[in-house]
Amino acid sequence: MKPRLNSLACQASLLEETWNHPYGEAWWWQRQAMGMFFSGRDWETSQGFSESPDLEFEYADTDKWSAELSELYSYTEGPEFLLNRKCFEEEFRTHVSDKKWTELDVAQHRAHAMRLLDGLEVITREKRLKVSRAILYMVQGTFAECSSEAEVQHWMRYNIFLLLDVGTFTALVELLNMEVDNSAACSSAVRKPAISLADSTDLRVLLNIMYLMVVTIQQEDPADSAEWRATRETFKTELGSPLYNNEPISVMLFGMVTKFCSGHAPHFPMKKVLMLLWKSILFTLGGFEQLQNIKVRKREELRLPPLPEDSIRVIRSMRAASPPASASDLIEQQQKRARREHKSLIKQDNLDAFNEKDPYKSDDPREDEDDNDDNDNSMEAEPFPMERDEVMPPPILHPPSERVNFPKGLPWAPKVREKDIEHFLESSRSKFIGYTLGNDTDTVVGLPRPIHESIRTLKQHKYISIAEIQIAKEDEFQKTPLSGGEEDVEMCSTELLYQGILPSLPQYMIALLKILLAAAPTSKAKTDSINILADVLPEEMPTTVLQSMKLGVDVNRHKEIIVKAISAILLLLLKHFKLNHVYQFEYMAQHLVFANCIPLILKFFNQNIISYITAKNSISVLDFPYCVVHELPELTAESLEAGDNNQFCWRNLFSCINLLRILNKLTKWKHSRTMMLVVFKSAPILKRALKVKQAMMQLYVLKLLKVQTKYLGRQWRKSNMKTMSAIYQKVRHRLNDDWAYGNDLDARPWDFQAEECALRANIERFNSRRYDNNQRNPDFLPVDNCLQSVLGQRVDLPEDFQMNYDLWLEREVFSKPISWEELLQ
C-alpha cells in the first residue's frame, strides 16, 4: 500500500484546491479528470446547497439613492404625501399666480422659499406645522407636477439646494431643538397607554425635511454646478462643526436617542432619528473610500511604508466559497433524493467521490479503514489520483470561456508585528544560546543560518500600524508631561464629534444597543423593552386581513431599517475613531463590550440567516417616489405575500456584514473578548452564517472563527477541516501565528481581567490628559515668577469688596504694624 498524506498542511492544501468552483459543469469535468466520478450532479447539489446561489451583492456605504429615500417613510405615512401637497398649494396660491412651481423663474422660486422660511417663525403651532409640510412637499420634489421618478429627483435636488441657500436648515435645527425640549408633549406621551403615528407628527415632518436635505446634498452628480459643489462642502463643514447649539448636530441626535431610551420621550420617531444620525455621520466623517484615503495620507505623514494592498478592491474581487455541509443538511439531501434506505452521516472533511449506487461510498476500498478510525489518522486526506492504482482519463478540452480560472496565490499579503519578531528571536535565543536580549531584533550572533533567513523573511513582511505609532506617542507624553511639549491635535470632524460625545458616550452606546436588541428578529416581546414602533403604528388598528398583512410587512421593514442604521453608525464610528486615535476607538469599543454587544450580535445571528437575508418585507408599489408618480394598483393578499423579485434584501445583507465587522473590531488582538466568543458558543452560530454565499460576509465569519480556533480543541478542528481550509485560503496570514493549535503563550486565561483593566487605565489617562483640563496635576502647571507680569495682571475684584475698600485698608493695612527691616531682609 502506498503512503498516505498525514500532515495537516497537505490536508489543507488538498481542501484548498477543492474549495472554490464557479461553475457546476466545469467542476464536474475537473473531478472527472482527477478520477473522481460523480453521479451526474454537480458538487453543490450533492452537498445539499443547490438552494443557496451566489449573491450578486456589492458592499457600499449606502444603497441606491432611491432606496435610501423610500426607507425614510413607513407605509403607514402614505396618506401624508397628499396632505403635504395640499398645504403647499394653499400657501402657493395665496402669494403666487396660477402658474405651476416648475414654470416659475429662479427669482420667484427664491422669493417663495423666503416666505416659507418666515412662516416657520410664527408662534401658532398649527400654522407652523402647515408651513413645515409645505417645505416638505418642496423637498419631496413637487411631485404633483412631475411625470416620472427621474423628474421628481431632479426637482428634489433643485429645491433642496435652493432651501439650503436661504438658510432653511438652521431654522429647522432650532425648531427641532424646541420640539425635543417640549415637556408638555413628552409628559402627554408618557401618560398614554398606546403611542401612535399622530403623537410624533411635528417631529416627523422636521426630521423628514432634514434627512432628505442631508441625503440629497451628499449625493454627488457630475452635472452639478460649481456653486452647488461649493455649497456642498460648506454644508458638510457646518454639519460637523459645533455651530448648531454649540455642538455638532450628531450630538443633538444622540441626545434624542438617550432621552427616548430613558422613557422620558417615548413618542420620538426613532427610525428617522437614527437614519438622520447615520447620514450625518457618513456625510461629515466620510465613507469607506474616504477612510481608505485618510489611512493612506496618515501613513505618508508618519513616514510609514504604503499599504500592501487596497482592502476594498481585494474584497470586491473575492468570490464566494461553497459552504461546508453540516450533518443535518446531508440527511435532508438524502431524504430528498431517496437513493438509499440506510442514512448515515459523513465527516465534514470527507471529500470522497460519489457513485450512483452509494453516493457516500468511495471507489477506493482503502478509505473504509480511515472511516473506522476515530484517532489522529482520521485527519488523513484522500490520496492524490497519482497515488491510486487507477488510470487517469485524459482531460477533456473546453473552450476558454468555460475553463475554471483558479486564483494564483493568496489574496492578502502576509503581515508580521514587531512583537511577533521579538517573540520569535527571544525563543530562538533561549533555545540555541541560553540568554535573551530583550527588544533587540537586530543581533543574530550565535543563531543558525535558517534562523537568519526566517528573521529576514519576517522583517520583509513587518507591518507597523498607525495605532502602534499613536500608542508609542501617548506613552511618551505620559512619561514626560513637562518636556514632551504640546500635542498638535488636528480639529477634524472626527475629533469634534468625539469631543462632543465623550461626556455621555457610555449612555449613547447603551441606548443604541437597547434599540438594536428591540429591533432584532430573534428578540421576544417583553414588558420592560422599549417600544420602537411609535412612528409606524396608525391611530386606528387594522380591521381587515389585507390591512393586517400590510402593517405586518411595515413593522418588519421598520425593524430591518433600524438594524441597518445602528449597525452602520457603530461601524463608522469605530473605524473613524481608530484612525483618529486608537484610544478613542478603544474607549468606544470597551463600552460596547461592557454593554454586552458581543452576545447581542451573536444572538442576532442565532437565527435562520438565509431567511433573514432573503426576506421580502417591502411593497415596491408603495415606495417613494414610485407611489406619488404612478397610479397605485389594487393590493391583494397574494401580491403582499409574493413581495419583490430580488434575490436578496440589500439592507439585511448590509446589516449582517456590518455586525460581523463590528464583532471583528471588538475582538481583534483581545484574548479576553475572544474567550467571550468561545464561552457563548459562537462557532456553530458563525458556521451557519457561512451558508450565505457572499464573499465579504464569509470573509468576516472566517476571521471570527480563526481567532477562536485554538480554544475549540482538536476534535473541533478534526471535524471542521473544510472550514480550516477556507481560513487558510481567504483570511490574511500572520507568518508565525499559531492560530490552528493551542500553543499560544498569549492565551493564558489568568491574564484576561488584567488585560482589560490595563487597557481601561490607559484610556482614562489619555482622556484625562487631552480633554480634562480641570483634573490636571497642579504640580505640573507652569508658575509665573516674574514680578512685573504678576503685578501687571488685571484682577477683577468683587463688587462688595470695592464698596468696602476703605474698611479693608484700615483693618488689613493701616491698623497692623509692619517691620520693614524684616520685610527687606
Secondary structure by P-SEA (a helix, b strand, c coil): cccccccaaaaaaaaaaacccccaaaaaaaaaaaccccccccccccccccccccccccccccccaaaaaaaccccccccaaaaaaaaaaaaaaacccccccccccaaaaaaaaaaaaaaaacccaaaaaaaaaaaaaaaaccccccccaaaaaaaaaaaaaaaaaacaaaaaaaaaaaaaaaaaaaaaaaacccccccccaaaaaaaaaaaaaaaaaacccccccaaaaaaaaaaaaaaaccccccccaaaaaaaaaaaaaaccccccaaaaaaaaaaaaaaaaaccaaaaaaaaaaaaaaaccccccccaaaaaaacccccccccaaaaaaaaaaaccccccccccccccccccccccccccccccccccccccccccccccccccccccccccccccccccccccccccccccccaaaaaaaaaaaaaacccccccccccccccccaaaaaaaaaaaaaccccaaaaaaaaaaaaaacccccccccccccaaaaaaaaacccaaaaaaaaaaaaaaacccccccccccccccccccccccccaaaaaaaaaaaaaaaaaaaaaaaaaaaaaaaaaaaacaaaaaaaaaaaaaaaaaaaaaaaaccaaaaaaaccccccccccccccccccccccaaaaaacccccccaaaaaaaaaaaaaaaaaccccaaaaaaaaaacaaaaaaaacccccaaaaaaaaaaaaaacccccaaaaaacaaaaaaaaccccccccccccccccccccccaaaaaaaaaaaaaaaaaaacccccccccccbbbbccaaaaaabbbbbcaaaaaaaaaaaaacccccccccccccc
